[in-house]
Amino acid sequence: MVSADDLTIDPDELLSHLAGTTVLDTRWTLAGPPGRDEYLAGHIPGASYIDLDTELAGKPGQNGRHPLPDAAALQAILRDKGVTGGRPVVVYDAGEGHAAARAWWILRWAGHRDTRILDGGLAAWVAQGHPVTRETPDVTKGEIHVKPGSLPILTADEAAKIAQSGVLIDARIKPRYRGEFEPVDPVAGHIPGAVNRPTVLNTHNHGRLRPADDLRAEFANLGVLSGVPVGAYCGSGVTGAHTVLALHRAGRTDAALYVGSWSNWVSDPARPVATGD
């Protein structure tokens, strides 16, 4: 069933509402090819594929590897996928939830409040015995009006400020946070003052988002308390979006995403870099 906080949806519930829902397949991996081939090999009936690199982000550059998309371009893309104001959207990936969280965040940032993640992704859908198809749907063009800024974002300066006066969560794995290695960006380390909590800690049971009480307690241990500003970042704003999702479940719907994340931070050599714990 739909979760009480309206962030995720169970495969059984989605199946019962499939006819009235716009479904987007967001499968993607950092080092791999786009997920379109996986989509064509089998997807949820009626789902359209949306590409994280080219459709859920702008062109990479000084603003990061996955900067915010242009609002007009995003509106055209979402309409082509059938997204309409007032019609629910469900996004899913293979099961880990990271790419789906980026899509969830972008859609809600664009003003489409009724957007949820398929809990456990396609893996959970298949495990519960639901069908997949290779048929590409005939999509009726949507009528969404993108309203950018419906979720809070952080600039580099704002992220630095929250790292000192609030809690800025680095969602990358610990070796990247410590600066022991950096497989993607040109500089290793983290934003001074940021605390590390890898995204994998947000889920259990094969990619299912953990309960609110568990997440609330863990975030509190990091200093995320009432009235304390909180933000999240990662390498390029993908896994950081999943941490924002988890913060929403924990009750912090004001949590901000540093969309440019580390890839934007290190684009300016004057910005400080911390290493170690």
Secondary structure, 3 states (H helix, E strand, C coil): CCCCCCCEECHHHHHHCHHHCEEEECCCCCCCCCCHHHHHHCECCCCEECCCCCCCCCCCECCECCCCCCHHHHHHHHHHCCCCCCCCEEEECCCCCHHHHHHHHHHHHCCCCCEEEECCHHHHHHHCCCCCECCCCCCCCCCCCCCCCCCCECCHHHHHHHHHHCEEEECCCHHHHHCCCCCCCCCCCECCCCEECCHHHHEECCCEECCHHHHHHHHHHCCCCCCCCEEEECCCCCHHHHHHHHHHHCCCCCCEECCCHHHHHCCCCCCCCECCC
